[in-house]
Amino acid sequence: MFFRIIAFFACFLFAFFILDRTVCSASGSENRSEMNFEGGISPSAIYTDPVDEFLSRSAFVGNSTSVGLYLFGRQKGNISLGDATMLTKESYSFVNDFKSNTPYLPRFNGTPMRAKDAIRESGAGYVFICMGTNDLVGKSGAENALNNFKKYIAEILEENPGITIFMESCTPSTATSKVINSKIMAFNSYVKNYCDAYPGIYYIDIAAKMSDSDGYLLPEYAAGDGVHLSNSAYELWIETVRTYISDFIGTKTVMAADGDDLKRTLVLENYRKYLLKLEGMNRYEQILNNIPYTDPIQ
């Protein structure tokens, strides 16, 4: 009888231990992120806000204005941009990215890399790109910058076919800036039309709320040199991005629930027809044309 009682309590304690481990494991993994700041597995990171969880799987690519965004985020304790990977560099441009011997490349884990390689190494699934301003300096025109943009995006997608890209508009400049604002506005318009045509690339207009009625950078958002931004501008930038992500998550969740594969197929077919009308794509048209569209939210 004594041994039966001992065996009964032993079984009870073992069952309780297993149940407790199971409950703790389930509750601890419900909001757990798969990626940390460097893009690897992060079993200890827990996110209660879906936007923060989304950002933990994201990378931001850009030039000096994006360096400012990174520094502003650090000043805020990384609360605004969460655990997003920052791939930014002063004087970074599309043209510089095509070079292998330039100091103006973003770094990942301390190593200078082209964007396509840094994104691959980071493991990011969502990429926010704010580029183009440095490609509009001097005599460079918006159409030339657009051609470089197409090549840049095509090479990123060739190396990272499963990612979702969010193109952020170039921020505006003042009337006295060395970068002519009309060229920035034209480039933003080109990029928006491009993003509208491709279902895997999205456009986020961060310039609109920073601009006056003529499209110039408002004084309260200018840092003083006509191009770079104040802290108020970065606050607005982050607010715009976080709001966009929140809406994006909701929209994509509904699309996934509907399972409307036919609609997605038609969108892709329309894009492929649009590609045939574009000039200067060469092999990059073939790259983009062969990449299937997949819903980023599963």
N, C-alpha and C positions, 0 to 999 in steps of 0.2 A: 504493500500500500504506500509506504514511504517513497519508494522509487517511482511509483506512478505519479505521485504529487510533484516530485522533482521534475519528471519528464514533462508534465503538463505545463509548469511554469517556464521551463526552458523553451518549449514550443511557443508559448505566448510572447515571451520576450523577443524571440527571433522574428516572429511575425510583426510585432510592433516596430522593430528596428528596420525591417524591409519596407514597411508602409511609410515610416517617417522619411527614409531616404528617397522614396519615390515621390512623395508630396513635395519635399524640398527641391528635388531636381526639376519637377515640372514647374513650380512657381518661380524658380530662379532663372529658367530659360525662356520664359514666355516673352520677355521684351529684350532678350539678349542680342547684341549685335554680332555679326559674323566678321566684322573688319574693324581694326583699330586705326590710329592715325597713320600708320605706315602701310596699311592695306592688308595686314595679316589677320589670322584668327585671334580674337580677343575674348576669351571665355569669361573674363571678369567684368566686361562692360555691360551695363544694363541701362536701357533707355525707356523712359516712360512717355516721352514725346515722340511720335512717329517721324516728325521732321528731323529731330536730332539723330534718330536711327538711320534715316535716309542720308543725312550728311556724313555719318560715319562710314558710309559706302561710297563717298564722293571725293572727287579731286577738283581743285580750282587751278586753272592755268591762266597765266597772264603776265603783263609787264609791270611797270612801276606803280601804276594805279592799283593793281592787284597786290603788289608788295605792301602798299599802304593798307589795303583791306586786311591782309594777314597781320600786320602790326597792330591795327586797331582791334582785331579779334583777340590778340594776345593781351592787349591792354585791358580788355573786358574779361580776361580769364578764360578765353576760348568758349564762353557761353554762347555767343551769337552764332558761331560757325561750328560748334561742337567739335567732333574729332575728324573733320574733313582734312584731307591731305592737301597741302599748299605747294603748288609747283609754279613758282613765280620768280621773275628776275627783272631787274632794271634794264632798260633798253632792249628788252626781248621783242622780237618781231617775227613775222612769217619768214622773211628773208634770212634772218639770223638762224632760224630753226633749220633751214636747209643746209647750213654749214656745219662742219664737224670740228673746225679749229677756232671757234669763236668763244670768248669768255661770257657771252650773253645768252646762256642757256639756263633753264631751271635746273635745280639740283634735287635729286632724290637720294636719301641716305648719304649726303655729302658729295655725290658724284654728279657732274654736269651731264645732262642727257637731253636728247631731242624729246619733244612732247610725246610722240608715239611710243617711245621706249620707256619714258618715266611713267606714263599711264599704265603700261603693261606691268612694270615692276611694282607699282603701287597696288595693283589688284582692284582699283576702283571700278565700279559698275556704272557710275554716273559722273559725267565730267562737265564742269562749268568753265567755259572759255570766254575771256574778255580780251580780245586782241584786235589789232588793226591800226591803232593810233600811230605807232612808230613807223608804220608802212605808208603813212600819209604825210610825213614830214617833207618839206622842200617841194620839189617838182613832181613827186610821186602823186599819181591820180587815183581816184576811187576805183576805176575799172581795173587798173593794174593790181591794186591791193586785193580786189575781189578774185582775180585769177590766182594770186598767191594763196588766198584763203581757201579756194577750191582744192588746190593741190595739198595744202596743209591738212584739211579735213579728210581728204581721200586717203592720205598716208596714215593718219591716225586710225581710220576705220579699217584699213587693210591690215594693220598690226593688231587692232583690238575690235574685231567684228561684233562682239556681243555687247558693247557699251551703248549707253544712251547719252547723247550730247545736248547740252543746253548752251546755246550761244547768247551771251549777254551783250547787249548793245555797247558800243564804245561810248564812254561818257563824253558829254559836250565840252567845248572849250570856250573861252571868252573871246571877245572881239579883238583883243590885242595879242592873242596867243600865236606862237609860231606854227601851230597846226591849224590850218584854216577850217573853221567849223562847218562850212558848206560841204567840204570833202568828207568830214565825219558823218554828216547827215546823209549824204549820198551813199556812203559805204554802208551805213546802218540800214538804209532802205534796201540796198542790194541783198544784204545778208538776211533780212527778214523775208524777202521774197524767196530766197533760196531755202530757208528753213521751212517755209509754208509748203514748199513742193516736196520736201523729203520727210516721211513719217517718223524717222528715227532721230531727227534733229529738231530741237525746239528753240524758239526765240524768246528771250526775256528782255523787255524794254526797261532798262534801268535809267535811261537818259531822260525820259519824258518828264518825270517829276523834278528833275534837276534843272530843267530848261525854262527860259523865259518865253514870251510869245514869239520871238524870232528864232528860237532854238539855241540861243547862247546859254552857257553855264551861268546860273544865278549867283550873285555875289556871295550869298551865305554858304554856298557849297564849294567855293573856290579857295584854294590854299595860298594863292598869291602869284603864281607864275603863269596862270591862264590855262593850265592843263590838269595839274594835280588837285586833289580833293581835300576838303576839310573833314573833320570828324562828323559833322552833321550830315555830310554827303554819304559817308560810310554807314552811318546809322540808317539812312534811307535805303541805301543799296542792300544791306542785310535784311531789312524789313521787307523789301520787294522780293528778294530771293526766297525768304522763308514763307511768305504768303504764296508765292508761285508753287513751291514744293508742296505745300498743304493742299492746294487746289489740284495739282498734278496727281498726287496720291489718290485723292477722291475720284477724279475722273478715270484714272487707269483701273482702279478697283472696280468701278462700274462696268468698264469695258470688258474686264476679265470675267466678271460675273455674267454678262450678257453672252459672251462667247461668240461675238459677231465676226466670225472669220471671213465671211464674204465681204463685209465692209472694208476690212483691213486689206484684203486682196485687191479690191478695186482702188484703194488709195495707192497701193504700191504700183499697180499697173498705170495709173494716171501719172505717177511720178516718173516712171520709166519712159512714158511718152514725152514728158516734159524734158527729160534729159537729152532726148534726140534733137531738141531745138537749141540746146545750149552750145555755145561756141567755145573752143579752146580747152575742152575737157581731155581730149586725146585718150591716153590709157586710163586716166582717172575716171572717165565716164564708165569704162569697162569695170573698174574696181567697184564703184558705187552700184552699178547695175547688177552685179553678181552677189551683192550682200542681201540676204533675205531679211525681211522685217520681222522682228519678234517682239512680243509685248513685254516690256521691262518689268511689269508687275505680275508675278505669278501667284 
